[in-house]
Each structure stands twice: as C-alpha cells, then as structure tokens.
Amino acid sequence: MHAAPLTSSRLQRVLALLRDGRAHTTRDIVRRARVMAVNACISELRQHGAEINCAAQIVNGKRRFYYTMIKEPKS
C-alpha cells in the first residue's frame, strides 16, 4: 500500500479526531472527519506508525466497528 503523506488534510482530520483517545465508530469518523474510506485512512495512519485498535461490537443487532488510537504516528 502507498500511504498518503502524514501532512495530507484527509489524514490530519482523522488524526485530530482520534487524538482524544476515545473509541469512535466508522460512522462517527465519516461524519466528523469528512472522509469516506475510514479503513484505508486507518491503514495509512498505521503505516506512519500509529497504533489504532479496532473492535467490533453488536449494537441493536448490527455490527459496529470502533477505532481507538493508542499511540500517535511518528511526526
């Protein structure tokens, strides 16, 4: 995979959201960071050294994915 530079505005929006250390759903990231391919953004941030956990939970009978940043990427 060829990751976008960490200076990418798209990655910076996702990073800014995840910096609070709380779990965010895919939908929350789409809406608040204004990105569509959340899993691709997470993968790119991981390539830059970020540690981001992904946990699936069943909520109201539907599977939801929650992303939590444990460690920020290297600058």
C-alpha positions in Angstrom: 0.0 0.0 0.0 1.2 3.5 -0.8 0.2 5.7 2.2 -0.5 9.4 1.7 1.9 11.7 3.5 1.0 12.4 7.1 0.6 16.1 6.0 -2.5 15.1 4.0 -5.5 17.1 5.1 -7.6 13.9 5.0 -5.3 12.1 7.4 -4.9 15.1 9.5 -8.7 15.3 10.0 -8.9 11.7 11.1 -5.8 12.1 13.3 -7.3 15.2 15.0 -10.5 13.2 15.8 -8.7 10.1 17.1 -6.3 12.2 19.3 -8.9 12.3 22.1 -8.1 8.6 22.9 -11.8 7.6 22.8 -13.4 5.0 20.7 -15.1 6.3 17.5 -17.4 4.4 15.2 -16.8 4.2 11.5 -19.9 6.4 11.0 -18.6 9.0 13.6 -15.3 9.2 11.7 -17.1 9.6 8.3 -19.2 12.4 9.6 -16.8 14.3 11.8 -13.6 13.9 9.8 -15.4 14.1 6.4 -13.7 11.0 4.9 -15.3 8.0 3.2 -12.7 5.2 3.3 -12.2 5.0 7.0 -10.4 1.6 6.9 -8.0 3.0 4.3 -7.3 6.1 6.4 -6.7 3.9 9.5 -4.3 1.7 7.5 -2.4 4.7 6.2 -2.0 6.1 9.7 -0.8 2.7 10.9 1.8 2.8 8.1 3.1 6.1 9.6 3.5 4.4 13.0 0.1 5.0 14.7 -1.3 2.2 16.9 -5.0 2.1 16.4 -7.2 -0.6 17.8 -10.3 -1.8 16.1 -13.1 -3.6 18.0 -16.3 -4.9 16.6 -19.4 -4.9 18.8 -23.0 -5.9 18.1 -25.3 -2.9 18.8 -29.1 -3.2 18.2 -28.4 -6.4 16.2 -25.8 -4.7 13.9 -22.1 -5.0 13.9 -20.3 -1.7 14.6 -16.6 -1.1 14.4 -14.9 1.2 17.0 -11.4 2.7 16.4 -9.2 3.9 19.3 -5.8 5.4 18.8 -3.3 4.1 21.4 -0.2 5.8 20.0 0.2 8.7 17.6 2.2 8.2 14.4 5.7 9.4 14.1 5.9 13.0 13.0 
